[in-house]
Amino acid sequence: MMEKQTMKTSERSWLNANTMYEGFPLYMRRPDVKVAEFAGLRPMYPRLLVLTHKLKHVRENGLPEGDYNDSLITLGSCVTAPFDDETRGLIAVIETFAGKRTYYIYLAPSFDADAFLQGVKDRFPNQEFVGKVHEDPTWKFFYGYAGEFQFA
């Protein structure tokens, strides 16, 4: 069963949801981008950055321990803040599942993803990150994710 909530930060509200997937809890959040906006946004953000943070302290169910999760607020802000004004990119989904937090971010063509990734790694050297950029001008990832989890 999918549980959904809405919370407001920066310009857009955020949609939050959780469900069970492969027997484990899956927590998701994303900016509340209306489906009607997609056609206008896709050409602005043709690349998808997938940045995965391997969580150090997780419970048996794969979710982060409470105090550790609270300690990640600054890290999360460092990853998401550059996209608050939506000129460099747009966050598609932030997913917490199976000991990892993955940020899926659609990027503007001019955004230097390598420099961004290196900056995050340099600022948080004791954390483990893997990042990769994919071409996704039709937002195939987002539509697939939204369809699978009814999170559009």
C-alpha positions as CSV (number, residue, x, y, z in Angstrom):
1,M,0.0,0.0,0.0
2,M,1.4,3.4,-1.0
3,E,1.3,6.1,1.7
4,K,1.6,9.7,0.4
5,Q,2.2,13.1,2.1
6,T,3.0,16.6,0.9
7,M,5.4,19.0,2.5
8,K,6.6,22.5,1.4
9,T,10.2,23.5,1.0
10,S,11.8,26.1,-1.4
11,E,9.6,26.9,-4.4
12,R,7.7,23.7,-4.9
13,S,5.9,21.4,-2.4
14,W,7.4,17.9,-2.1
15,L,5.4,14.7,-2.4
16,N,6.4,11.9,0.0
17,A,5.5,8.3,-0.4
18,N,6.5,4.9,0.9
19,T,5.6,1.4,0.0
20,M,7.1,-2.1,0.2
21,Y,9.2,-3.3,-2.7
22,E,10.8,-6.7,-2.9
23,G,10.0,-7.2,0.8
24,F,11.7,-4.0,2.0
25,P,10.4,-0.5,2.7
26,L,11.0,2.0,-0.1
27,Y,10.7,5.7,0.7
28,M,10.4,8.3,-2.1
29,R,10.1,12.0,-2.4
30,R,10.0,14.4,-5.3
31,P,9.0,18.0,-6.1
32,D,5.4,18.4,-6.9
33,V,5.8,18.9,-10.7
34,K,2.5,18.8,-12.5
35,V,2.1,16.4,-15.4
36,A,1.1,19.4,-17.6
37,E,4.6,20.8,-17.0
38,F,6.5,17.8,-18.3
39,A,6.4,18.7,-22.0
40,G,7.9,22.1,-21.3
41,L,10.5,20.8,-18.8
42,R,11.9,17.8,-20.8
43,P,13.8,19.8,-23.4
44,M,15.4,21.9,-20.6
45,Y,16.8,18.8,-18.8
46,P,17.8,16.0,-21.2
47,R,20.3,14.3,-19.0
48,L,19.7,12.2,-15.9
49,L,22.2,12.2,-13.0
50,V,21.9,9.1,-10.8
51,L,23.8,9.8,-7.5
52,T,23.7,6.9,-5.1
53,H,24.9,7.4,-1.5
54,K,25.6,4.2,0.4
55,L,24.3,4.7,3.9
56,K,26.7,3.7,6.7
57,H,24.2,3.0,9.5
58,V,21.1,1.1,8.5
59,R,18.5,-1.0,10.3
60,E,17.8,-4.6,9.3
61,N,15.1,-3.4,6.9
62,G,17.6,-1.2,5.0
63,L,16.4,2.1,6.2
64,P,18.9,4.5,7.9
65,E,19.0,4.6,11.7
66,G,17.1,7.6,13.0
67,D,20.0,9.6,14.4
68,Y,22.2,8.9,11.4
69,N,19.4,9.9,9.1
70,D,19.1,13.2,11.0
71,S,22.8,13.7,10.6
72,L,22.4,13.6,6.8
73,I,20.4,16.8,6.5
74,T,23.4,18.9,5.5
75,L,24.5,16.3,3.0
76,G,21.0,16.1,1.4
77,S,20.9,19.9,1.2
78,C,24.3,20.0,-0.5
79,V,23.0,17.6,-3.1
80,T,19.6,19.3,-3.7
81,A,20.2,23.0,-3.1
82,P,21.9,23.6,-6.5
83,F,18.6,22.6,-8.1
84,D,16.2,24.7,-6.0
85,D,15.8,27.4,-8.6
86,E,15.5,24.8,-11.4
87,T,18.0,26.6,-13.7
88,R,20.7,23.9,-13.5
89,G,18.4,20.9,-13.2
90,L,15.3,19.4,-11.6
91,I,15.1,16.7,-9.0
92,A,13.0,13.8,-10.3
93,V,13.0,11.5,-7.2
94,I,15.0,10.9,-4.0
95,E,14.7,7.2,-3.0
96,T,15.8,5.5,0.2
97,F,15.9,1.7,-0.2
98,A,18.1,-1.2,0.9
99,G,20.8,0.8,2.5
100,K,21.1,3.4,-0.2
101,R,19.8,6.9,-0.8
102,T,19.6,7.6,-4.5
103,Y,19.1,11.1,-6.0
104,Y,17.7,11.1,-9.6
105,I,18.2,14.6,-11.0
106,Y,17.5,15.8,-14.5
107,L,20.2,18.2,-15.7
108,A,20.5,21.2,-17.9
109,P,22.9,20.6,-20.8
110,S,25.4,23.2,-19.5
111,F,25.5,21.7,-15.9
112,D,29.0,20.3,-15.1
113,A,28.0,17.0,-13.4
114,D,31.6,15.9,-12.9
115,A,32.5,19.0,-11.0
116,F,29.3,18.7,-9.0
117,L,30.0,15.1,-8.1
118,Q,33.6,15.9,-7.1
119,G,32.4,18.7,-4.9
120,V,30.0,16.5,-3.1
121,K,32.7,13.8,-2.6
122,D,35.2,16.4,-1.4
123,R,32.7,18.0,1.1
124,F,31.8,14.6,2.5
125,P,34.9,12.4,2.2
126,N,33.8,9.9,4.8
127,Q,30.7,9.0,2.7
128,E,30.5,6.6,-0.2
129,F,29.0,7.9,-3.5
130,V,28.6,6.6,-7.0
131,G,27.3,8.9,-9.7
132,K,26.6,8.5,-13.4
133,V,25.0,10.6,-16.0
134,H,22.6,9.1,-18.6
135,E,21.1,10.7,-21.7
136,D,17.3,10.6,-21.1
137,P,15.7,13.4,-23.2
138,T,12.3,11.7,-23.2
139,W,12.4,11.2,-19.4
140,K,12.0,7.4,-19.8
141,F,13.3,6.8,-16.3
142,F,10.8,9.2,-14.7
143,Y,7.8,7.9,-16.6
144,G,8.8,4.3,-15.8
145,Y,9.3,5.1,-12.1
146,A,6.0,7.0,-11.9
147,G,4.2,4.2,-13.6
148,E,5.6,1.4,-11.4
149,F,5.0,3.2,-8.1
150,Q,2.0,5.4,-9.1
151,F,4.1,8.4,-8.0
152,A,3.4,11.0,-10.7
